[in-house]
């Protein structure tokens, strides 16, 4: 038992941090991470992750935790169509979710020990943008970083109502179903990028 | 898959002659075994986690009825509809009724062992519903109408040529032997199915009583698509999947993925609580959860047998089993193979018809060393053997006379007293010598089954006791003659 471990019966504190562990584990699960200094730099981080890739359309789940104006500019520079999920009817949204090249979402939590990003799906956080496009870019703040899955359990316990879905995403979709050959990218994203924003999402 | 565990002996012989299958079974098992042991090192104290999860599974099974009631209550409160099915037929009927009542013609499925158990696809197809397995391996074996080869890698026995041929016919792609290209082809082909299916059907890895949630573990993303896009989600689970709370669920899932594919955690873990809520733009409008018994409560009444329900279907026992690694999955005659199959198939299908599965066990015990559920496989197998020998009406186990039973009784009686042992050994040797031919014994009037596949070496010219006695008497002679003793090693 490590010294940080509480004695039996004592409530466990939610442990945060461990950026280095997150970065190391992200490599193992083939997620590309770029660290940016603040909310203003998120769009730059997205551009960096997309690099020279040919991106025709970008489906963005707009959220106060990301700078939409700057992202729109990035989309323009990449010659990609910027689509905000909130400007679409449900049918249009469902069609676009299967047709766009990149899905950009914010996250609720990260877990360092597994390089996971965790999304609590609700009206403001739909499910498909993080799974149906070939590329998923997740925006995660260092203040959202938990140490272990046990800490995630404590966070979930604090929810008054469970979201309709909680998704723990750890790297790209993958399979080894043919000849045991590891293949990155199966039905979910072929590539996952994480913009790790230094600071707090509530700042 | 039609159960045929009674054909185990015959299929073992066939599998042993199938060089390719033997090599594959050993290779696949070796890879998974290695990945598991590597992944476990990520725990500070792997043995403690094994104990913790075994404890979670034991507690969950002991409190199963209360946990299931709470799960039903909470899941219903979250907006899901919960159904109880006592057998496979009932579960299939409930699911087919939901699907056909809505006029749904296309279903996408996540890999689920329980749906294999009930043969759900077959049932749905008969009702005119087109079903596509979403998991790549499961999709391939489904299209080839083959049973899954391995619980984690259903199509791992197929060559790239075979899969390429299938995809060329099905999708019109150019032939390719590149596994990545084949995977991409399946992605493209199935995408449209995910986008247009009327229902997503999945299993359940863990159900959480406290929150009424179901947890789904996967790597490919097919389950996420199947539970995000189609307007209806149907989840089929067996009764033992329920645990008390999210903490138990996450801890068990952590060990499940490490034991299964050697990943710290799989690419996706989805924790689903009810259908989508107001204002959500995706996720199903309806969530139906079908809870299946299929014979489990019958053996649950027995405190020793119920431990079979601790199994979390990780497949770690397959990788370490000296039997499984030589014969492969299909030999077991049903969907559960390896030690997992030798524990579950007898209880779910009938002990008499499945007895060869546990009779084949060498009692090495590796399976119970790696089992996250803490199942004591060897105790289970011995119990099954006793049930067959003495009969067990509570589970309809018929008493079957076993060749050698009388001999074993006599042997046990003889071993219980030193003089009976001595007399027995003398008589036994005399008896064996009578049947010795050219240094070995090829047959005896008893234990005929044993001699079917092996010879017995001829008894040694003297017994250990005789040798010891001769040594002792020699020593006495030497000492009596006061001859110089020879010491060694100086």
Interface residues (C-beta under 8 A of the other chain):
Chain A: X2 X25 X28 X29 X85 X90 X93 X94 X97 X98 X113 X114 X116 X121 X122 X123 X126 X127 X128 X131 X132 X149 X150 X152 X153 X156 X157 X162 X163 X164 X165 X166 X167 X168 X169 X170 X171 X172 X173 X174 X175 X176 X177 X178 X179 X180 X181 X183 X185 X186 X187 X188 X189
Chain B: X27 X28 X31 X42 X44 X78 X134 X135 X136 X137 X140 X153 X154 X155 X156 X158 X159 X160 X163 X179 X180 X182 X183 X184 X186 X187 X190 X191 X194 X195 X211 X212 X213 X219 X220 X221 X222 X224 X225 X227 X228 X229 X245 X246 X247 X250 X251 X254 X261 X263 X264 X265 X266 X267 X268 X269 X270 X271 X272 X273 X274 X275 X276 X277 X278 X279 X280 X281 X282 X283
